Amino acid sequence: MRRMKDSDLAASAPRGPRYGSARVSAVTRAALTLISVEGALATVFTVLTGGAFLTGLALLWGANDFEIGLLTAAPFLAPIAQLASAYLIDRTGARKRITVRYSVIARQSWWLIVPVALLPIGFKLEILIAVVIVCAVAINIATVGWMSWVADLVPERIRGRFFGTRNVAISLATLLATMIGGIIVDYFRHRGREPVGFAVIIAAAAAFAAAAAVLLTAPPTARRAAPASAGTASSNRSAIPPFGTSWSSSLPGTAPSASPLPFSPPTCSPTSA
């Protein structure tokens, strides 16, 4: 797949095809399509390695209440890694490279669970917890770059429409992945081979994530947006950190999958999709 460049965006005149009612260049439209498809593929991974599937696997391997709580808490502790990510991106400016690299680390680490599920080895649960923590930390490092990169890539005039359409694709992927994953696990459970069922859906999840990573390399890096001028935008921006902190602090006890953002960053969190 040919990687798009910033020069492609610059050379494309705004006379290109429409995105909804707004005119965007052909290159930009292709990039937005790739980002939407990537989001749907990554969501399949998130569903099959999180939620009920993760809990079911942990219980199959004898998890107690504390270990289930640890698996649930990991995604809420991992965002501290975003501080290091912000510093790294500020120093290097490599938003796309950091996003792709750490997304791959986060999601492809789950291949380790496939042989663990199939082979008679010890420490299965400990390995699962370690993979979940690595995944949560790595994806939070990727999230900072993804938000900044994609926000600059998507034209502001169609940003709301684009992320709304992307979230529809993500919701559809969530529904299908949940149904099909459940059917696969039940099929093997009824035949007394439940670990095989979990190995199958985790392998499928990692494969979907690999396809998503390939698509993520194609959109251009995009130029950073110019800082907002002082005034209303600046005062609004200053309210974001305390609002985000308050919101995130309330999630563990309320609705872990809720998000105030108009888009879903790349994630492998067991409690979000």
Backbone as JSON, one array per atom type, in Angstrom:
{
  "sequence": "MRRMKDSDLAASAPRGPRYGSARVSAVTRAALTLISVEGALATVFTVLTGGAFLTGLALLWGANDFEIGLLTAAPFLAPIAQLASAYLIDRTGARKRITVRYSVIARQSWWLIVPVALLPIGFKLEILIAVVIVCAVAINIATVGWMSWVADLVPERIRGRFFGTRNVAISLATLLATMIGGIIVDYFRHRGREPVGFAVIIAAAAAFAAAAAVLLTAPPTARRAAPASAGTASSNRSAIPPFGTSWSSSLPGTAPSASPLPFSPPTCSPTSA",
  "N": [[0.84, -1.2, 0.0], [0.62, 2.18, -0.96], [2.17, 4.83, 0.72], [0.74, 7.85, 1.73], [1.73, 11.26, 1.36], [2.6, 14.43, 2.91], [2.91, 16.27, 0.9], [1.18, 15.37, -1.01], [-1.3, 16.1, 0.03], [-1.01, 18.86, 0.02], [-0.77, 19.37, -2.68], [-3.19, 18.7, -3.66], [-6.06, 20.09, -4.89], [-8.85, 21.98, -3.54], [-10.96, 21.25, -5.1], [-11.76, 18.69, -5.18], [-13.53, 15.5, -4.69], [-16.68, 15.35, -2.94], [-17.14, 15.22, 0.6], [-19.68, 14.15, 2.19], [-21.49, 17.04, 2.42], [-19.42, 18.75, 2.09], [-16.54, 19.89, 0.28], [-13.65, 18.05, -0.32], [-10.2, 17.15, -0.86], [-9.14, 14.49, -3.09], [-7.09, 12.93, -2.03], [-7.22, 13.5, 0.7], [-9.75, 12.5, 1.24], [-9.34, 9.77, 0.75], [-7.53, 9.23, 2.81], [-9.16, 9.66, 5.05], [-11.01, 7.61, 4.74], [-9.36, 5.37, 5.11], [-8.65, 5.75, 7.8], [-11.12, 5.41, 9.03], [-11.75, 2.72, 8.39], [-9.57, 1.49, 9.61], [-10.17, 2.08, 12.27], [-12.46, 0.49, 12.66], [-11.4, -2.1, 12.32], [-9.51, -2.17, 14.4], [-11.25, -2.02, 16.51], [-12.49, -4.5, 16.49], [-10.4, -6.04, 17.48], [-10.22, -4.9, 20.06], [-12.69, -5.61, 21.2], [-12.61, -8.44, 21.21], [-10.52, -8.98, 22.89], [-11.18, -7.95, 25.29], [-13.55, -6.86, 27.85], [-16.3, -9.05, 28.32], [-15.06, -11.27, 27.21], [-12.39, -11.17, 28.06], [-12.79, -11.32, 30.84], [-14.04, -13.84, 30.98], [-11.94, -15.51, 30.09], [-10.05, -15.05, 32.09], [-11.42, -16.05, 34.35], [-11.64, -18.7, 33.57], [-9.05, -19.47, 33.9], [-8.82, -19.43, 36.59], [-9.0, -16.99, 38.04], [-9.18, -14.82, 40.87], [-11.17, -12.52, 42.89], [-9.52, -10.3, 43.38], [-7.65, -10.43, 41.29], [-9.28, -10.18, 39.05], [-10.13, -7.58, 39.55], [-7.66, -6.28, 39.25], [-7.14, -6.62, 36.52], [-9.21, -5.07, 35.54], [-8.58, -2.57, 36.56], [-6.16, -1.84, 35.42], [-6.29, -0.38, 32.86], [-7.06, 2.13, 33.79], [-4.99, 3.03, 35.27], [-2.87, 3.11, 33.55], [-2.93, 5.5, 31.86], [-1.1, 7.38, 32.88], [1.16, 7.09, 31.47], [0.84, 8.71, 29.31], [1.95, 11.15, 29.86], [4.71, 10.82, 29.51], [4.62, 10.2, 26.81], [3.66, 12.58, 25.66], [5.84, 14.26, 26.17], [7.82, 12.96, 24.66], [6.79, 13.18, 22.05], [6.76, 15.95, 21.79], [9.47, 16.46, 21.78], [10.43, 15.05, 19.54], [8.55, 15.27, 17.47], [7.47, 13.24, 16.03], [4.73, 12.16, 15.51], [3.12, 10.33, 14.03], [4.83, 8.09, 13.69], [5.3, 7.3, 16.35], [2.7, 6.71, 17.14], [2.0, 4.52, 15.43], [4.04, 2.66, 16.04], [3.75, 2.09, 18.84], [1.13, 1.26, 18.93], [1.32, -1.13, 17.55], [3.02, -2.58, 19.27], [1.35, -2.72, 21.52], [-0.92, -4.2, 20.65], [-0.04, -6.47, 19.21], [1.28, -7.89, 21.12], [-0.5, -9.63, 22.19], [-0.39, -12.01, 20.83], [1.14, -13.71, 22.31], [-0.57, -14.86, 24.12], [-1.92, -16.86, 22.78], [-0.4, -19.41, 22.42], [-0.13, -19.84, 25.16], [-2.73, -20.31, 25.98], [-3.2, -22.75, 24.78], [-1.25, -24.59, 25.52], [-0.11, -26.79, 28.16], [0.92, -25.11, 30.48], [2.27, -23.4, 33.36], [1.44, -20.45, 35.33], [-0.4, -19.05, 33.74], [-2.38, -17.09, 34.25], [-0.87, -15.02, 35.35], [0.72, -14.32, 33.16], [-1.27, -13.38, 31.44], [-2.19, -11.11, 32.86], [0.15, -9.57, 32.76], [0.39, -9.09, 29.99], [-1.94, -7.6, 29.52], [-1.37, -5.29, 31.01], [0.97, -4.33, 29.71], [-0.14, -3.85, 27.2], [-2.05, -1.86, 27.81], [-0.43, 0.26, 28.73], [1.24, 0.76, 26.48], [-0.66, 1.44, 24.5], [-1.68, 3.77, 25.5], [0.48, 5.45, 25.25], [0.53, 5.61, 22.49], [-1.88, 6.9, 22.02], [-1.79, 9.69, 22.52], [-0.26, 10.79, 20.4], [-1.89, 9.94, 18.29], [-4.35, 11.31, 18.59], [-3.57, 14.01, 18.22], [-2.38, 13.92, 15.68], [-4.42, 12.89, 13.93], [-6.43, 14.77, 14.34], [-5.32, 17.02, 13.13], [-5.14, 16.07, 10.57], [-7.76, 15.69, 9.64], [-9.97, 17.83, 8.01], [-11.21, 20.77, 9.55], [-13.81, 21.66, 9.03], [-15.3, 19.42, 8.42], [-14.96, 17.74, 10.5], [-16.64, 16.93, 12.68], [-18.67, 15.52, 11.3], [-17.17, 13.52, 10.08], [-16.01, 12.04, 12.28], [-18.34, 11.22, 13.47], [-19.37, 9.48, 11.51], [-17.31, 7.62, 11.5], [-17.55, 6.58, 14.07], [-19.95, 5.24, 13.82], [-19.19, 3.12, 12.17], [-17.45, 1.88, 13.96], [-19.21, 1.13, 15.98], [-20.8, -0.74, 14.63], [-18.84, -2.67, 14.07], [-18.26, -3.42, 16.68], [-20.66, -4.66, 17.47], [-20.84, -6.87, 15.66], [-18.41, -8.22, 16.16], [-18.71, -8.93, 18.84], [-20.93, -10.69, 18.76], [-20.05, -12.74, 16.96], [-17.67, -13.55, 18.17], [-18.68, -14.56, 20.6], [-20.2, -16.71, 19.64], [-18.17, -18.36, 18.63], [-16.65, -19.01, 20.96], [-18.64, -20.33, 22.47], [-19.15, -22.49, 20.8], [-16.79, -24.05, 20.96], [-16.78, -24.47, 23.71], [-18.99, -26.12, 24.19], [-18.02, -28.44, 23.21], [-16.14, -29.18, 24.95], [-13.7, -27.89, 24.75], [-12.9, -25.32, 25.52], [-10.58, -23.61, 26.01], [-9.4, -23.63, 23.46], [-11.24, -22.22, 21.97], [-10.94, -19.6, 23.03], [-8.29, -19.17, 22.28], [-8.58, -19.08, 19.51], [-10.2, -16.77, 19.07], [-8.54, -14.8, 20.11], [-6.28, -14.98, 18.48], [-7.5, -14.24, 16.08], [-8.2, -11.62, 16.77], [-5.66, -10.4, 17.08], [-4.79, -10.64, 14.46], [-6.61, -8.99, 13.07], [-5.83, -6.61, 14.27], [-3.25, -6.36, 13.27], [-3.8, -5.92, 10.57], [-5.06, -3.46, 10.86], [-2.89, -1.92, 11.71], [-1.33, -1.86, 9.42], [-2.95, -0.29, 7.72], [-2.83, 2.04, 9.18], [-0.37, 3.07, 8.64], [-0.56, 4.29, 6.21], [-2.0, 6.88, 5.84], [-1.05, 10.38, 5.45], [1.43, 12.3, 7.32], [0.59, 14.83, 8.12], [0.46, 18.35, 8.71], [1.2, 20.2, 11.66], [-1.39, 21.91, 13.35], [-1.75, 25.46, 13.55], [-1.13, 27.25, 16.6], [-3.9, 28.24, 18.62], [-5.29, 31.54, 18.72], [-4.98, 34.0, 21.31], [-7.59, 34.44, 23.74], [-11.02, 33.57, 23.56], [-10.7, 30.87, 22.69], [-8.34, 30.16, 23.96], [-9.03, 30.42, 26.68], [-11.03, 28.5, 26.85], [-9.56, 26.22, 26.34], [-8.0, 26.03, 28.6], [-9.69, 24.96, 30.44], [-9.92, 22.32, 29.88], [-8.03, 20.34, 31.0], [-8.74, 20.11, 33.91], [-11.42, 19.3, 33.59], [-11.14, 16.9, 32.11], [-9.71, 15.38, 33.97], [-11.55, 15.16, 36.1], [-13.62, 13.8, 34.82], [-12.38, 11.36, 34.05], [-11.75, 10.37, 36.56], [-14.21, 9.65, 37.51], [-15.02, 7.51, 35.99], [-14.26, 4.72, 36.68], [-16.15, 3.94, 38.61], [-18.54, 4.27, 37.38], [-19.46, 4.38, 34.25], [-17.44, 2.64, 32.38], [-17.04, 2.56, 29.6], [-17.82, 4.94, 28.55], [-17.29, 8.08, 26.88], [-16.27, 11.46, 26.57], [-15.27, 12.43, 24.28], [-15.39, 13.21, 20.74], [-14.51, 11.16, 19.2], [-12.88, 7.95, 18.93], [-9.89, 7.01, 20.27], [-7.05, 4.92, 19.29], [-7.24, 1.83, 20.9], [-6.73, -0.7, 23.35], [-7.87, -1.28, 25.61], [-9.33, -3.23, 28.2], [-11.75, -2.32, 29.08], [-13.01, -0.61, 27.41], [-14.2, 0.47, 24.14]],
  "CA": [[0.0, 0.0, 0.0], [1.44, 3.37, -1.05], [1.98, 5.77, 1.8], [0.47, 9.2, 1.31], [2.66, 12.24, 1.9], [2.05, 15.77, 3.12], [2.89, 16.97, -0.38], [-0.04, 14.97, -1.71], [-2.38, 16.94, 0.54], [-0.8, 20.23, -0.4], [-0.95, 19.48, -4.11], [-4.58, 18.42, -4.02], [-6.9, 21.29, -4.83], [-10.11, 21.74, -2.84], [-12.03, 20.95, -6.04], [-11.92, 17.24, -5.18], [-14.86, 14.96, -4.41], [-17.31, 15.82, -1.72], [-17.3, 14.35, 1.77], [-20.96, 14.68, 2.63], [-21.81, 18.27, 1.71], [-18.22, 19.56, 2.02], [-15.59, 19.45, -0.72], [-12.31, 17.75, 0.18], [-9.36, 16.6, -1.91], [-9.21, 13.04, -3.23], [-6.11, 12.34, -1.12], [-7.77, 13.6, 2.05], [-10.87, 11.57, 1.35], [-8.77, 8.42, 0.88], [-6.96, 9.12, 4.16], [-10.26, 9.55, 6.01], [-11.56, 6.26, 4.59], [-8.43, 4.46, 5.76], [-8.75, 5.92, 9.24], [-12.39, 4.81, 9.46], [-11.61, 1.26, 8.31], [-8.63, 1.13, 10.67], [-10.89, 2.12, 13.54], [-13.33, -0.68, 12.75], [-10.56, -3.28, 12.51], [-8.95, -2.11, 15.75], [-12.34, -2.28, 17.45], [-12.64, -5.96, 16.57], [-9.37, -6.48, 18.43], [-10.58, -4.45, 21.4], [-13.82, -6.39, 21.71], [-12.25, -9.84, 21.41], [-9.52, -9.11, 23.96], [-11.64, -7.21, 26.46], [-14.93, -7.07, 28.3], [-16.72, -10.37, 28.75], [-14.1, -12.28, 26.76], [-11.25, -11.12, 28.97], [-13.25, -11.85, 32.12], [-14.25, -15.28, 30.82], [-10.64, -16.18, 30.04], [-9.44, -14.96, 33.42], [-12.13, -16.99, 35.22], [-11.27, -20.04, 33.13], [-7.72, -19.74, 34.44], [-8.88, -19.43, 38.04], [-8.8, -15.67, 38.63], [-10.01, -14.47, 42.02], [-11.71, -11.16, 42.82], [-8.42, -9.33, 43.3], [-7.04, -10.49, 39.95], [-10.25, -9.57, 38.14], [-10.03, -6.15, 39.79], [-6.41, -5.8, 38.67], [-7.35, -6.54, 35.07], [-10.12, -3.96, 35.29], [-7.97, -1.3, 36.97], [-4.97, -1.53, 34.63], [-6.47, 0.7, 31.89], [-7.24, 3.42, 34.45], [-3.69, 3.41, 35.81], [-1.93, 3.27, 32.44], [-2.84, 6.83, 31.23], [0.03, 8.17, 33.34], [2.18, 6.98, 30.42], [0.64, 9.77, 28.33], [2.86, 12.25, 30.17], [5.96, 10.51, 28.81], [4.35, 10.27, 25.38], [3.6, 13.99, 25.28], [7.22, 14.77, 26.18], [8.52, 12.36, 23.54], [6.29, 13.78, 20.81], [7.2, 17.33, 21.75], [10.9, 16.48, 21.47], [10.73, 14.47, 18.23], [7.55, 15.63, 16.46], [7.14, 12.04, 15.25], [3.43, 11.69, 16.0], [2.66, 9.13, 13.32], [5.71, 6.96, 13.98], [5.05, 6.86, 17.72], [1.37, 6.09, 17.15], [2.04, 3.2, 14.79], [4.95, 1.75, 16.76], [3.22, 1.64, 20.12], [-0.09, 0.5, 18.66], [1.75, -2.49, 17.2], [3.5, -3.22, 20.51], [0.21, -2.99, 22.4], [-1.88, -5.19, 20.16], [0.59, -7.72, 18.79], [1.73, -8.63, 22.31], [-1.51, -10.64, 22.52], [-0.06, -13.31, 20.23], [1.72, -14.54, 23.37], [-1.63, -15.57, 24.85], [-2.41, -18.01, 22.0], [0.19, -20.67, 22.9], [-0.39, -19.99, 26.6], [-4.07, -20.9, 26.11], [-3.25, -24.09, 24.22], [-0.26, -25.48, 26.11], [-0.26, -27.02, 29.61], [1.99, -24.43, 31.2], [1.82, -22.67, 34.54], [1.47, -18.99, 35.31], [-1.23, -18.52, 32.66], [-3.04, -15.86, 34.66], [0.16, -13.99, 35.51], [1.09, -13.87, 31.81], [-2.4, -12.59, 30.94], [-2.17, -9.8, 33.52], [1.3, -8.83, 32.24], [0.06, -8.65, 28.63], [-2.95, -6.53, 29.63], [-0.7, -4.07, 31.48], [1.82, -3.84, 28.61], [-1.05, -3.34, 26.17], [-2.66, -0.61, 28.27], [0.59, 1.31, 28.76], [1.68, 1.08, 25.12], [-1.7, 2.11, 23.73], [-1.8, 5.14, 26.0], [1.56, 6.21, 24.61], [0.1, 5.86, 21.1], [-3.09, 7.71, 21.97], [-1.47, 11.12, 22.47], [0.11, 11.12, 19.03], [-3.02, 9.7, 17.39], [-5.32, 12.41, 18.7], [-3.01, 15.22, 17.61], [-2.14, 13.67, 14.25], [-5.67, 12.76, 13.18], [-7.16, 16.04, 14.42], [-4.75, 17.9, 12.11], [-5.36, 15.48, 9.25], [-9.16, 15.85, 9.24], [-10.35, 19.24, 7.89], [-12.07, 21.17, 10.66], [-15.2, 21.87, 8.62], [-16.0, 18.13, 8.33], [-14.47, 16.9, 11.59], [-17.75, 16.32, 13.4], [-19.33, 14.55, 10.43], [-16.27, 12.39, 9.87], [-15.91, 11.2, 13.46], [-19.63, 10.58, 13.66], [-19.42, 8.34, 10.59], [-16.34, 6.62, 11.98], [-18.11, 5.93, 15.26], [-20.98, 4.3, 13.35], [-18.46, 1.92, 11.74], [-16.92, 1.25, 15.16], [-20.34, 0.49, 16.67], [-21.15, -1.94, 13.86], [-17.78, -3.66, 14.31], [-18.44, -3.91, 18.05], [-21.8, -5.59, 17.48], [-20.51, -8.09, 14.93], [-17.33, -8.94, 16.85], [-19.26, -9.52, 20.07], [-21.78, -11.84, 18.41], [-19.28, -13.83, 16.35], [-16.77, -14.06, 19.2], [-19.46, -15.38, 21.52], [-20.55, -17.97, 18.96], [-16.97, -19.2, 18.55], [-16.33, -19.53, 22.29], [-19.68, -21.3, 22.84], [-18.97, -23.69, 19.96], [-15.73, -24.89, 21.53], [-17.14, -24.84, 25.08], [-19.9, -27.25, 24.15], [-17.23, -29.62, 22.83], [-15.15, -29.4, 25.98], [-12.41, -27.34, 24.33], [-13.04, -23.87, 25.68], [-9.33, -22.87, 25.78], [-9.18, -23.48, 22.02], [-12.1, -21.12, 21.52], [-10.3, -18.34, 23.37], [-7.1, -19.03, 21.44], [-9.03, -18.71, 18.16], [-10.64, -15.37, 18.98], [-7.4, -13.91, 20.37], [-5.5, -14.97, 17.25], [-8.24, -13.41, 15.12], [-8.09, -10.24, 17.21], [-4.33, -9.91, 16.75], [-4.71, -10.53, 13.01], [-7.32, -7.76, 12.72], [-5.01, -5.49, 14.71], [-2.14, -6.24, 12.32], [-4.34, -5.26, 9.38], [-5.28, -2.06, 11.23], [-1.59, -1.27, 11.76], [-0.92, -1.61, 8.03], [-3.73, 0.86, 7.25], [-2.43, 3.23, 9.93], [0.87, 3.61, 8.07], [-0.8, 4.89, 4.91], [-2.32, 8.31, 5.81], [0.11, 11.26, 5.6], [1.7, 12.74, 8.68], [-0.18, 16.06, 8.33], [1.16, 19.44, 9.39], [0.59, 20.6, 12.92], [-2.22, 23.11, 13.28], [-1.19, 26.62, 14.23], [-1.74, 27.48, 17.92], [-5.05, 29.15, 18.64], [-4.99, 32.88, 19.21], [-5.44, 34.26, 22.68], [-9.0, 34.85, 23.8], [-11.98, 32.54, 23.95], [-10.15, 29.54, 22.48], [-7.35, 29.9, 25.0], [-9.7, 30.22, 27.96], [-11.72, 27.22, 26.79], [-8.57, 25.17, 26.41], [-7.5, 25.91, 29.97], [-10.67, 24.21, 31.24], [-9.93, 20.92, 29.49], [-7.37, 19.41, 31.95], [-9.54, 19.73, 35.08], [-12.6, 18.55, 33.17], [-10.73, 15.54, 31.78], [-9.35, 14.68, 35.2], [-12.78, 14.85, 36.83], [-14.36, 12.78, 34.07], [-11.67, 10.08, 34.14], [-11.83, 9.88, 37.93], [-15.55, 9.12, 37.77], [-15.33, 6.36, 35.14], [-14.21, 3.37, 37.26], [-17.33, 3.61, 39.39], [-19.78, 4.52, 36.65], [-19.56, 3.72, 32.95], [-16.09, 2.61, 31.86], [-16.94, 2.7, 28.16], [-18.27, 6.26, 28.11], [-16.22, 8.99, 26.52], [-16.78, 12.75, 26.18], [-14.63, 12.83, 23.05], [-16.18, 12.89, 19.55], [-13.87, 10.09, 18.46], [-12.28, 6.92, 19.78], [-8.49, 6.77, 19.96], [-6.73, 3.51, 19.24], [-7.3, 1.32, 22.26], [-6.83, -2.14, 23.61], [-8.33, -1.33, 26.99], [-10.37, -4.21, 28.43], [-13.01, -1.73, 29.54], [-13.53, 0.38, 26.45], [-14.18, 0.02, 22.77]],
  "C": [[0.88, 1.25, 0.0], [1.12, 4.32, 0.08], [1.76, 7.18, 1.24], [1.43, 10.16, 2.01], [1.96, 13.58, 2.11], [1.95, 16.52, 1.81], [1.68, 16.61, -1.2], [-1.22, 15.83, -1.27], [-2.25, 18.36, 0.03], [-1.09, 20.41, -1.88], [-2.39, 19.27, -4.54], [-5.42, 19.67, -3.84], [-8.2, 20.97, -4.13], [-11.26, 21.45, -3.77], [-12.37, 19.47, -6.05], [-13.33, 16.81, -4.83], [-15.4, 15.43, -3.06], [-17.22, 14.76, -0.63], [-18.56, 14.85, 2.45], [-21.26, 15.91, 1.77], [-20.58, 19.17, 1.55], [-17.26, 18.98, 0.98], [-14.24, 19.22, -0.06], [-11.53, 17.13, -0.96], [-9.49, 15.08, -1.94], [-8.27, 12.35, -2.25], [-6.63, 12.37, 0.31], [-8.9, 12.62, 2.25], [-10.38, 10.13, 1.5], [-8.21, 8.21, 2.27], [-8.06, 8.93, 5.2], [-10.91, 8.16, 5.95], [-10.68, 5.24, 5.29], [-8.53, 4.54, 7.28], [-10.03, 5.29, 9.78], [-12.31, 3.28, 9.46], [-10.66, 0.76, 9.39], [-9.31, 1.1, 12.03], [-11.8, 0.91, 13.74], [-12.53, -1.95, 13.01], [-9.98, -3.32, 13.92], [-10.02, -2.4, 16.8], [-12.62, -3.77, 17.59], [-11.63, -6.53, 17.56], [-9.78, -6.13, 19.86], [-11.68, -5.3, 22.01], [-13.39, -7.81, 22.08], [-11.2, -10.05, 22.49], [-9.95, -8.39, 25.24], [-13.02, -7.63, 26.91], [-15.2, -8.48, 28.79], [-15.73, -11.45, 28.35], [-12.88, -12.32, 27.68], [-11.63, -11.7, 30.33], [-13.44, -13.36, 32.06], [-12.94, -16.06, 30.8], [-9.97, -16.18, 31.41], [-10.1, -15.94, 34.39], [-11.79, -18.43, 34.86], [-9.93, -20.45, 33.73], [-7.66, -19.53, 35.96], [-8.66, -18.08, 38.7], [-9.72, -15.47, 39.82], [-10.47, -13.02, 41.89], [-10.61, -10.11, 42.66], [-7.84, -9.29, 41.89], [-7.99, -9.93, 38.89], [-10.21, -8.05, 38.3], [-8.77, -5.55, 39.2], [-6.52, -5.65, 37.16], [-8.24, -5.35, 34.7], [-9.45, -2.61, 35.55], [-6.81, -0.88, 36.06], [-5.18, -0.39, 33.62], [-6.63, 2.08, 32.53], [-5.95, 3.92, 35.1], [-2.71, 3.75, 34.7], [-1.86, 4.68, 31.84], [-1.72, 7.72, 31.76], [1.15, 8.14, 32.31], [2.01, 8.07, 29.37], [1.53, 10.98, 28.6], [4.2, 12.05, 29.45], [5.78, 10.62, 27.31], [4.32, 11.71, 24.9], [4.99, 14.61, 25.21], [7.98, 14.25, 24.96], [8.09, 12.98, 22.21], [6.74, 15.22, 20.68], [8.67, 17.43, 21.35], [11.18, 16.04, 20.03], [9.79, 14.94, 17.12], [7.06, 14.44, 15.65], [5.81, 11.45, 15.71], [3.0, 10.38, 15.35], [3.52, 7.92, 13.68], [5.47, 6.41, 15.38], [3.7, 6.16, 17.82], [1.4, 4.68, 16.6], [2.87, 2.22, 15.6], [4.32, 1.22, 18.04], [1.87, 0.96, 19.98], [0.25, -0.95, 18.33], [2.22, -3.23, 18.45], [2.31, -3.63, 21.38], [-0.61, -4.18, 21.92], [-1.23, -6.51, 19.76], [1.17, -8.51, 19.96], [0.74, -9.73, 22.68], [-1.27, -11.97, 21.83], [0.51, -14.26, 21.28], [0.66, -15.37, 24.08], [-2.1, -16.81, 24.1], [-1.75, -19.31, 22.43], [-0.04, -20.91, 24.4], [-1.74, -20.67, 26.82], [-4.08, -22.37, 25.69], [-2.33, -25.09, 24.92], [-0.47, -25.63, 27.61], [0.9, -26.41, 30.4], [1.41, -23.7, 32.4], [1.86, -21.17, 34.32], [0.65, -18.38, 34.17], [-1.82, -17.16, 33.04], [-2.04, -14.73, 34.82], [0.6, -13.43, 34.15], [-0.01, -13.0, 31.23], [-2.39, -11.19, 31.55], [-1.02, -8.95, 32.98], [1.01, -8.29, 30.85], [-0.95, -7.5, 28.66], [-2.29, -5.22, 30.06], [0.19, -3.48, 30.39], [0.96, -3.2, 27.53], [-1.62, -1.98, 26.57], [-1.65, 0.53, 28.28], [0.98, 1.74, 27.35], [0.6, 1.84, 24.34], [-1.94, 3.53, 24.23], [-0.68, 6.02, 25.48], [1.17, 6.56, 23.18], [-1.03, 6.86, 21.01], [-2.8, 9.21, 21.82], [-1.14, 11.54, 21.05], [-1.05, 10.97, 18.06], [-4.0, 10.86, 17.41], [-4.83, 13.66, 17.99], [-2.87, 15.06, 16.11], [-3.45, 13.66, 13.46], [-6.48, 14.05, 13.23], [-6.63, 17.03, 13.39], [-5.01, 17.38, 10.7], [-6.77, 15.72, 8.73], [-9.5, 17.34, 9.16], [-11.38, 19.62, 8.95], [-13.53, 21.25, 10.27], [-16.0, 20.57, 8.51], [-15.65, 17.21, 9.5], [-15.6, 16.19, 12.33], [-18.43, 15.24, 12.58], [-18.47, 13.31, 10.25], [-16.23, 11.47, 11.08], [-17.24, 10.55, 13.81], [-19.78, 9.36, 12.77], [-18.48, 7.23, 11.04], [-16.88, 5.87, 13.2], [-19.24, 4.96, 14.91], [-20.3, 3.0, 12.92], [-17.92, 1.16, 12.95], [-18.04, 0.52, 15.91], [-20.77, -0.78, 15.95], [-20.12, -3.04, 14.08], [-17.9, -4.25, 15.71], [-19.54, -4.95, 18.12], [-21.43, -6.92, 16.84], [-19.44, -8.91, 15.66], [-17.84, -9.61, 18.12], [-20.08, -10.77, 19.77], [-20.95, -13.01, 17.89], [-18.3, -14.42, 17.37], [-17.48, -14.95, 20.19], [-19.84, -16.73, 20.92], [-19.35, -18.91, 18.92], [-16.64, -19.82, 19.9], [-17.36, -20.58, 22.71], [-19.52, -22.6, 22.06], [-17.93, -24.62, 20.57], [-16.04, -25.3, 22.97], [-18.04, -26.07, 25.1], [-19.2, -28.55, 23.76], [-16.1, -29.88, 23.82], [-13.78, -28.86, 25.65], [-12.43, -25.81, 24.41], [-11.73, -23.11, 25.51], [-9.02, -22.66, 24.29], [-10.01, -22.34, 21.47], [-11.49, -19.77, 21.83], [-9.04, -18.12, 22.55], [-7.47, -18.56, 20.03], [-9.41, -17.24, 18.1], [-9.5, -14.4, 19.27], [-6.49, -13.85, 19.15], [-6.19, -14.11, 16.18], [-8.13, -11.94, 15.48], [-6.74, -9.65, 16.83], [-4.16, -9.75, 15.24], [-5.43, -9.27, 12.52], [-6.49, -6.54, 13.12], [-3.82, -5.28, 13.79], [-2.6, -5.55, 11.04], [-4.59, -3.77, 9.65], [-3.97, -1.29, 11.24], [-1.08, -0.95, 10.36], [-1.66, -0.38, 7.48], [-3.27, 2.15, 7.93], [-1.16, 3.85, 9.39], [0.63, 4.42, 6.8], [-1.13, 6.39, 4.93], [-1.08, 9.17, 6.02], [0.26, 11.74, 7.03], [0.9, 13.97, 9.07], [0.65, 17.1, 9.08], [0.44, 19.79, 10.67], [-0.21, 21.88, 12.73], [-1.55, 24.25, 14.04], [-1.87, 26.81, 15.57], [-2.88, 28.47, 17.84], [-4.65, 30.5, 19.21], [-5.54, 33.05, 20.61], [-6.89, 34.71, 22.66], [-9.85, 33.69, 24.23], [-11.41, 31.15, 23.82], [-9.17, 29.19, 23.58], [-8.01, 29.63, 26.35], [-10.46, 28.91, 27.99], [-10.74, 26.07, 26.96], [-8.07, 24.96, 27.84], [-8.44, 25.12, 30.87], [-10.63, 22.72, 30.95], [-9.25, 20.01, 30.51], [-8.19, 19.09, 33.19], [-10.8, 18.96, 34.73], [-12.24, 17.1, 32.87], [-10.38, 14.74, 33.01], [-10.58, 14.26, 35.98], [-13.55, 13.73, 36.15], [-13.71, 11.41, 34.25], [-11.77, 9.5, 35.54], [-13.18, 9.23, 38.23], [-15.82, 7.82, 37.03], [-15.27, 5.01, 35.85], [-15.47, 2.99, 38.03], [-18.62, 3.81, 38.65], [-19.82, 3.74, 35.36], [-18.2, 3.72, 32.28], [-16.0, 2.86, 30.36], [-17.37, 4.07, 27.66], [-17.08, 7.14, 27.78], [-16.81, 10.33, 26.1], [-16.22, 13.2, 24.85], [-15.48, 12.45, 21.85], [-15.56, 11.79, 18.73], [-13.26, 9.11, 19.44], [-10.83, 6.71, 19.39], [-8.2, 5.3, 19.88], [-6.64, 2.95, 20.65], [-7.26, -0.17, 22.3], [-7.32, -2.32, 25.03], [-9.43, -2.36, 27.16], [-11.71, -3.6, 28.8], [-13.53, -0.68, 28.59], [-13.43, -0.16, 25.04], [-14.26, 1.2, 21.84]]
}
